[in-house]
Every structure is written in structure tokens, then in C-alpha cells.
Amino acid sequence: MFPRALDGAFLDLDTHDAPLHVGWTIRLEGRPPPLAALRRHVAARLDRVPRLRQRLVATTLACGERRFEDDPAFDVARHVNACALPAPGSAGDLRAAAGVLLSAPLDPARPLWRMWLVEGVAGGWALVGQVHHVLVDGIAAVELAALMFDASPDAPPDPPSSWQPQRTSPARAALGAARTRVASAAGALRALGTGDPGEAGDALRELLSPAPATSLDRGTGPRRLVAFATAGLEDVREAGRARDATVNDVLLAASATALGAALRRRGEAHDELKALVPVSVREPGSDLGNQLSFLVVSLPVAERDPGGALDRVVAQTTRAKASGHSAPVAGLVEALGLLPRRGRELAARLALRLAAFNVIVSNVPGPEVPLYLMGRRVVAIHPAVPVPDGHGLTIGALSYMGRVGIGLYADAGAAPDVVEIARDLESALDALRITGPGRGASAPPAGRSR
């Protein structure tokens, strides 16, 4: 099995200082299970997700293309480990631990995922994990989590796995590479043929139009910080209904308010920032991997009223949806798959340099039923969207059980105030909740109790 075009692009853009892995911090109730029991549980569930036992290797008959093959030395103990917070295990301790754990690079010679059982968390325990973007996008990550968790606390354990690694012949690998190229060509033609040919040019102009230079547009190294915010899902929906806005629109407006406050603290004055917003084009029942397109949204960071920011965001996203810009971008991404590996790598890195954006803001709908791991209920989920090379901050949101868990993931040198940004974002969401259309209100002051 070969990565598709966008999957391969995430590999090509991966660097030592900016590894492109998707992360998460999941809080659970009760006492943590023993590490050995957790490893047995995960190992048994991997039969449902074969890709998590596969590593990436270069082929010889397909111009060095990388493909997935079973890892003959796979050992779940390399991927599932444990650590403990210093007593008493505060929310700040969990944030700090998650930042350290998510800064650790994945071993490229092994399957590209890892998780830690974190003990000593107040009121329970946590799972902090990461999986490379080559394997999942946001929707696929949710589907993957659903395979590892249960909808009932009394779900019977899976029987031990009898898995044995399988080898793929070089000839079959070359045939697989050819099939992937054909699939990329078909996907590119299908996506580019869904609308007016001029839309591809419009989409590219949006991506390439200049973005303001800010202190967030830099990478200082691999060290990452995380911060969390939370909001009621129905509150966010109600704030959106008042202005005919989606949950994603509300998140973008709150992000604009929080980022504007952060820039003003730094003495920077900007009217707008450019946000890159992933859009899922995933079809039901699809395999793991990335099925994404992208929209560009200008965040009105000079607007201090969250309601006013939301009005301006809605006007943009309404136009973008009507124009169908995301389909041409998906086709252009698929077209990368027609290039040989080295050409694709150069094209991907050039595209990242040319694409102008200041922040990535991602929102993924999650499960609305409670999830359990070995009988322990999941309390909250906060995602971590990877920070690309040359950037300093991403914002990801995931809904679960009537709450929206928001994770801010930051380059430690570019955004050391990420916790304050998270507080301002949560305050902006509160302001939108209590403010109807036409009744402007500034966000509550930052720094309130979390």
C-alpha cells in the first residue's frame, strides 16, 4: 500500500523542527489500568487497524517511492508507555507533560504512532498520543479512536491477536505504485472537473496572496507547548444560529478575537490574519489517510467585538462555500501524486513556502455518545494540529459529548503565551454565547479562572 498524494506531501514536509504528527490529550475517569493491561488491550485492537502495525519503506522498483509494509519487528511496547505527573497533578502539570511528550519525534523506522498513559492527573488519568499525518486527517483520527474505545463500560475484551507480519514482493510493490499514480490522476481530474475551471485559479490566488508578517510566523525548534479551552457545544451552536453561522464560523471568530489580543500584547497592529482551514472531502467508509482540501479565511483580528468578528467571518465563508473553492484545491493536491517522489517533495516544499497563511484552524465533529477505555469513561478530548515549518501556532477543536474541546499547539519560542491565548479564546466564546445579533460586546477580560 502506497500513501496517496496528500499523505505523501505530509511526509515530504516533515522536518526535525516541525514534525507533522497529529496529537491528542484525552482525560479519563477512575484509576488508570496497569501498563501491561493497556498494552494487551491495544495489541488486540490493532487487528481492526492493520496500518498501525506497518512501517514506511522505500521500494527499489518504483523510483524510491515509500510504501507501507508490515513491521517484522513490531512490538506494542515500543508504542505504548507510561509516565506520572508530580503530585498533585494539576491541569498545568498535564499541559506541561503533554507539551514534552508531543515534542518527541516518532521513529521513522517503525509504525508512526505512539501513546503514553499519564498517571497522577487530578480526578483520573490521561492518554497523550501522536500519529503521523501521513496516516490520518482529523476525521480519520476520530474514526481511529472509535476503534480503540468502546461505547459501553462493560464491553468484553478482544481475544489475543494471532497477527503475523506479511511480506510484499518487489513486483507487487511496483504495481501498487502504478495503481496509486492512476488513482491520483483520476482524483485530480474528478476534483478539477467539478466546477468552473477558473475556480482553481481563484483558489490559488487566495492561497498565494500575501499574509501579514507577525511574530507567529516563525519556527524556533521542535519544542512544543499545548493549551486547552472548552465550550458547550449547544452554546456554540446557539451563538451561531443567532447569525446564521456554523460551529466552525464561531470557532474562527473566537480565534480572531484571541489572536488579536495576543498581537496587541506584543505591540503588533494588524487588521487581518490569514487562516488556513482544512475541509474534509472524506466519503463514508473510506480508509485511513488524508482526504482534505483547504479554504483560506481572513480573521479580523483588529475587531475587538467577537460578534462583529463573527459577522465578518460568516460573510467570507458563505462566499467561499458558494464558489466551491475547496474542490479545485483538492484536485491540485491530488495532481502532486503524478510526480516522481523527488519532484513531489520539491513541489510540496515550494508550495508550503508560497502558501501564505498565519495560523491553521481546524474543527472536527466527534462522537456524541460516551466512550470508554477498559471500562473507564472518557471525560474530555483536546486535539493537537501539527505546526508546519515556519509557523508558530495551530488551533484544533473536537466535539465530544456536548462539549467542544479546543487544543492550541504552539512552537515554544514563537508563542510562549499560548495559555493566555487559550483563555482569551474561551472568553470570546463566552461573549458570543451571551450576545445576540446586533448587540456588540467585548470579550470578557482574559485571565479568569479556568
N, C-alpha and C positions, 0 to 999 in steps of 0.2 A: 504494500500500500504506500502510495506517494502522497506527500502533502499537496493540497490544492494551491492555487496561485496566492491567495491571501495568506494561507498558512505559511507558505514558503517565504512570503515577504516579511512576516514577523520573525522568522529565523534570520533572514538577511539583515534586518535592522537591529538585531540584538547586539549589544556591546557589553564590555566588562562593567562600565559605569552605569549602564542603563539596560539591565536585563528585562526582557519583556515577558514577565510572568504575571498571571492573574493571581491575586491573593484574596484571602478572606480571614476574618476573625469571627468565630462562632461561639457564643456563650451558651452553656447548658446548665441545667439544674442538677442537684444531687451530688453524690460522691463520684469522682472520676473512676472509671474502670481500671484495673491493672493494665499496664502497658502490654503485657503478653496477651491478655484477652482482647484488647483493641486490635493488636496485630492479627490475631486469628480471625476476628470479625472482618477486617478489611481484606485480608487474603481470600476469604471465602467469597466476598462480594466482587472480587476482581474478575470472576468468570463472566459477570454481566458487562464488564467494560474491558475487553481484551487490550485496547490501546494502552492501558496503564501498565501493562507488562512489556511493552515494546519500546525499543530504543531507536534512535535515528542513526543510520549508517550510510556511507557513500557507496554507490554502485560503480562498477568498472565498465559495464556495457551500456551505460546510459549517461555518458558525459559527466560523471561525478555527481549525478543527482542523488539527493538523500531520500531514503525511504524508511518506512517503519518495518522492523522485524522483531520477532520475539527475542527478548534478552535472555541468552542461555544461562546467565548467572544471576537471574532475578532473585532478590531476597527482600521480602516486605520489611525486614528490619532496617534496611538502608533508607526506607522511605517513611516510616512511622516511628517517631521518637517522642521523648517526654522531657519536660523541664518544669521547674517550680518557681513561682514568684516569691520574693521575700515577704514575710509576714508584715502587715495583714493582707496584702494582695489587693490594693486599691485599684480603681479604674485607671489612674495614671500609671501604675505599675504594669497593668495589662497593655496599655498603649505602648509603653516603652519596650516591653518584651516583644510585642508584635512587630514594632519597627525593626528591632535587631534581627528577629527571625526572618522577616520578609526581605531583609537586606542580603541574606546569604544566597549566593548563586547556586543554581542547580547543576548537578554533574552532567555534562553533555554526553558522557559515555553510558548513561543509564536512562531509564524512563524518566521523563521530565516532569516529575511531581514530587511533593513531599508534604508531610504534615507533622505537627507537634501537638501532643497532649500537654496542656498547660495547667498545672495544679496550683492550688493556693489562691484561686480567684474568689473574691468575696461572694458568697451565696451560691457557689458551684465550681465550675471549671470551664475550660475553653479549648477549642481546637483552632490553631492557626495553621493555615496551609497555603500552598502555592502550586500552580500548574502552569506550564509554559503556554503562551498564547498560540503556539503552533497547534495545540491540542483542542483548545476551546475558545469560543467567544462567550459573551455574557449569558446568552440563552443556553448554550451547551453546558456552561458551568452549573447552571441551575439544574438542568436535567441530570448531570453527573452527580450532583449532591443528592438528588432524589433517589438515585440508585443505591447510594451508600447509607441512606437513612430509611426509616420506616414510618408509616402513618399510624402505627399503633405501638403502645409501650409493651405489649405482650407478643410481638411478632416472634415466631420461633427462629432460632439461629439457623443459618445456612449450613449445610453439610460441608465438611472439609473439601477443599478443591483437589482435583486429581490432575490439574493442568501440567502439561509438558511442553517445552518450547518446540516450535516447528521452524524448519529452515526453508528459505525460498531460493530456488536456483537462480543463477545469474540471468539465464534466458528469460525466465518468468519475470524477473525484476525489470529487464529491458522492455518487455511487453507492457508491464504496468506503467512504466514511464510514458510510453507512447499513448496509452489509454488516458492518462492524466492530461497530456497535451491536448488530445482530442476533446476531452471534457471541458478544458479551459477555453478552447476555441468556440465550442458550442455555447458555453455560458456567456462568453463575451458577445457573440452575435445575438443571443437571445436578449440579453440585458440592453445592449445598444439599440436593438430593434424595437424596443417597447414604446418609443416616443419620437418626438421631433429630433432629427439629427443635431439641430442647433442647441439642444439641451445639454449635450456633452460639453460643448464649448462654454456654455453659461456656467455649468458646474465647475469646470476647470478654472474659469476666471474667478469664481468665488474662492476656490481653494488657494489660488496663487496671488490674489490681491493682497497688498501689504497689510501686515498686522503691526500694531504699535510695539515698540521695543520697551519691555518692562523688566523689572528685577526678577520676575518669574521665568523669563526666557533664557535660562542657563542651567547647565548641569554642572555640579561641583564634585560628583563622585558617586559611588554606589550606596552610600549610607542613606537610609530612608526613615522617615517619620510617618506615623499614622495618627489620625484623629477621627473621632466619631461624632455624629449628630443623629438625632432621632426625631421623627414626627409621626403623628397619627395619620394613617392612610386616608381615612374618611375626611379628616380635617383638610388634608392637601387636596383631595377631590373637590370638597366644598369650596375651597378658595379658588379652584379652577373653574367650577361651574359658574361662579359669580361673574366671570369674564370670558366664558366660553373657551376656557383653556384646559389643556391636558395636564396630567401629573408631571409630565416631562417639562412643559412650559413653566409650571410653578417652580420646579427644581432649578431651571435655568435662571428665572428671575431672582430667586433667593441667592443663587450663586453670584449673580451680578452684584447684588447688594453687598454680599460679604467680601467679594474681591475688591469692590470699590473702596470699602472701608480699609482693607489691607493696604491698598496702594496709597491711600491718603496718609496712613500712619508712616509710610516710607517717604512721604514728601513727593509722590508722583501724581501727576494730574493727567488723566486720560478720559476721553468721552466714552470710548467703547473698547472692549477686548473681543477678540475672535475666539469662539469656542468651536471645537470640532466635536460633533455629536454623532456617535455611532448609531446606525439604523439597521435593525435586523431585517434580513431578507430570507430568513430561515423558513423552510417548509416543514410542516408537521412530519415527524418520523425520520428526520434527517439524521445522518451520522454526526459524530463529534467533528470538530473543526470549526472554521470561521465562515459564516455566511452573513457578511456585513457590507453595508455601504455607509456613506458618511454625508452629513449635512454640515454647513458652516452657519453659525448663528452669531450675530453681533450682540454682545452682552452690554447693556447700557450702564456701565459702572459709575458714571457721573450722577446717575439718578439715585437719590437717597431714599425716595419713597418706594418700597417694594411693590406697591400697587401700580405705580407708574411704570416701573421696570417690567412688570408682567404685561401691561398693555402693549409695550413696545416689542416684547418678545413674541407675543401672540400674533401681532401683525406680520412679523417675519416668518414664523413657522407656518402660518396659514398660506402665505405666498409660496414658500418652499414646497409644501405638500401639493399645492395646485400645479406647480411647474413640473413635479416629478423628477427633480434633480438627482435623487438618490439612485435611480436606475442606471443612468449613464455612468456614474462613478463606479457602480458595481461592475459594469461591463469593462471599464478601463482597468480595474483591478484584475479581473479575470484574464484580460489580454496579456498581463505580465507573464502568465503561465506559458505563453507561446515562445518566450525567450529561453535560451540555454541558461544554466544556473548562473554562470559568472555575469552574463548580460543582465539577468534578472536582479542579481544582487546590486550591480551598479545602478540600475534603473530605480530600485527601491530606495537606495540611499540618496540618489539625486532627488527623487520625489519628496522624501522627508525634508530635505534641505529647502526645496522650493515651496512646499506647502506651508502656508503662513497661518499659524494659529497660536494662541497663548495658553490655552487650557483645554483639556478633554473633559466633557461632562457626559456621563453615561447613566442611563436609567433602565433597569431590567425588572419586569414583573416576576415576582417569586410566588411560592406556594401560599395559599390561604388556609391550609389545614396544618395543624401542629405536626412537627416532625420529631422523631425520636431516634436516638442512637443507643443501642443496647439498653433500652428502657428509660434512658434519661431524655427529658424534653428539651428541645432547642428553644432558647429564650430569645435570642437576637442574632442577626447576621449582618455583618458590615463588610462590604467588598473592598478590594484594593485594585484599582485600574492601573496598569503599568504606565510608568512615566517614560516617554520616548527620549532619546538622546537629544540634548539641547533644550530640554524643558524642565520645569520645576514642580508642577502640581497637576494632579488629576482629581476628579470628583466622581464617585460612583454611588449609585443608590440601588437598593434592592428591597422590594416589599415582601413582608412575611407576617402572616397572622395579624393583619390590621395595622401594622406599623411599617414605616419606611426607615430602614437602616442605611445611613449615609456614611461612606468611608472616604476620608481625604488622605491621599497618599502623596508624599512630598519628598523631593530632594532636600536633605537636611540643611544644606548650605543655602539653597535658594528660598526656602520657606520655613525658617525656624519657628515662625509664629502660626504654624498650621492649626494648633489647638484653638487659638483665638479666632482664626478664620472659621473653624467649625462652629464656634459659639455664635459668631455673627450670622452664619448661615441658618442656624437653628432659630435665632431671634427673628430673622427675616421671614421664615416660615410661620412663626407665631403671629407676626404682624399681618401677614396675608390671611391668616385664619380669622382674625377678628376685624378685618377691614373689608367692607363690601365695595362694589364698583362705584367709582366717583367720590369715594371718601378717603382721600390720601392720608397716610400715616407713616411716620418714620419708623424704622425698625427699633425695637427696644434696645437700650444700651447693651453693648457687649459685656461679657464678663460675669453674667449672672450664674447662679449655681447650676451645675449640670448633674 
